[in-house]
């Protein structure tokens, strides 16, 4: 969900790539339905395994594994932990709640990144 949201809400400051430690190999139907219900496309989303090359190429890693970043991304300083429930197997209401939380976090991150762009004046 985060990748789809970032593609549409924050493409100016985020080039999203999503991958997991134990991917399903497909996008859950309720994920697609939740995205569509909220005006986002699931087209192009994939369920990929996280590879070392992707970790090394990332400017920022958002860790939504539920495990501490030190366990998963040892020695990486560009990791931000987001505690996000995995809705797989849950009801549509849970998917919607998780979607809303991810959307809020993606938009907060995008706002912060826009604020840090070179040439931007600090508020005040």
C-alpha positions in Angstrom: 0.0 0.0 0.0 2.8 2.4 0.9 4.3 2.2 -2.6 1.0 2.9 -4.3 0.2 5.8 -2.0 3.7 7.3 -2.5 3.5 7.0 -6.2 0.4 9.2 -6.3 0.8 11.5 -3.3 4.5 12.0 -3.2 6.1 11.3 -6.6 7.8 14.7 -6.5 9.9 13.7 -3.5 9.7 9.8 -3.2 10.7 7.2 -5.7 9.0 4.3 -4.0 10.1 0.7 -4.2 8.5 -1.9 -2.0 9.9 -5.3 -1.0 9.6 -7.7 1.9 11.5 -10.2 3.9 8.9 -12.9 3.2 6.7 -11.7 0.3 3.5 -13.5 -0.7 4.4 -13.5 -4.4 1.1 -11.7 -5.2 -0.8 -8.6 -4.1 -3.7 -9.6 -1.8 -7.1 -8.9 -3.3 -8.2 -6.8 -0.2 -5.1 -4.7 -0.7 -6.1 -4.0 -4.3 -9.8 -3.3 -3.3 -8.7 -1.0 -0.5 -6.4 1.0 -2.7 -9.1 1.3 -5.5 -11.8 2.2 -2.9 -9.6 5.1 -1.9 -8.7 6.3 -5.4 -5.3 4.6 -5.8 -4.2 2.2 -8.5 -2.6 -1.2 -7.7 -1.3 -1.5 -11.3 2.3 -2.3 -11.4 2.5 -3.4 -7.7 4.5 -6.6 -7.2 5.4 -8.7 -4.2 9.1 -8.9 -4.3 11.8 -10.1 -1.9 14.1 -7.5 -0.5 17.5 -7.7 -2.1 20.8 -6.4 -0.8 21.2 -4.2 -4.0 17.9 -2.4 -3.2 19.0 -1.7 0.4 22.3 -0.3 -0.7 20.7 1.9 -3.4 18.1 3.4 -1.1 18.4 6.9 0.2 15.8 6.1 2.9 14.5 2.7 4.0 11.1 2.5 5.7 11.0 -0.6 7.9 7.5 -2.0 8.3 8.6 -5.5 9.1 7.6 -5.3 12.8 11.2 -6.1 13.7 13.7 -3.6 15.0 15.7 -2.0 12.2 18.9 -3.1 13.9 17.9 -6.7 13.4 17.0 -6.4 9.8 19.2 -3.6 8.5 22.4 -3.9 10.6 24.7 -0.9 10.3 22.3 1.1 8.1 21.7 4.7 9.3 19.1 5.6 6.7 16.3 3.5 8.2 13.0 4.7 9.7 10.9 2.2 11.7 7.1 2.4 11.1 5.0 0.2 13.3 2.3 -1.0 10.8 0.0 -4.0 11.3 0.1 -6.5 8.5 -3.6 -6.8 7.5 -3.2 -10.0 5.5 -6.1 -12.3 6.3 -8.0 -9.6 8.2 -11.4 -8.0 7.4 -11.9 -5.1 5.1 -12.2 -2.7 8.0 -8.7 -3.6 9.2 -7.3 -3.1 5.7 -8.9 0.4 5.6 -7.5 1.3 9.0 -4.0 0.2 8.0 -4.4 2.0 4.7 -5.3 5.3 6.5 -2.3 4.9 8.9 0.1 4.3 6.0 -1.4 7.2 4.0 -0.9 9.5 6.9 2.7 8.4 7.4 3.6 8.7 3.7 2.1 12.2 3.5 4.0 13.2 6.7 7.2 11.9 5.2 6.6 13.7 1.9 5.9 17.0 3.7 9.1 16.6 5.6 11.1 15.8 2.4 9.6 18.8 0.6 10.5 21.0 3.5 14.1 19.9 3.3 14.6 20.6 -0.4 17.4 22.9 -1.3 16.2 26.4 -1.8 13.2 26.0 0.6 12.9 28.7 3.2 12.5 27.5 6.8 9.1 28.5 8.2 9.1 31.4 10.6 
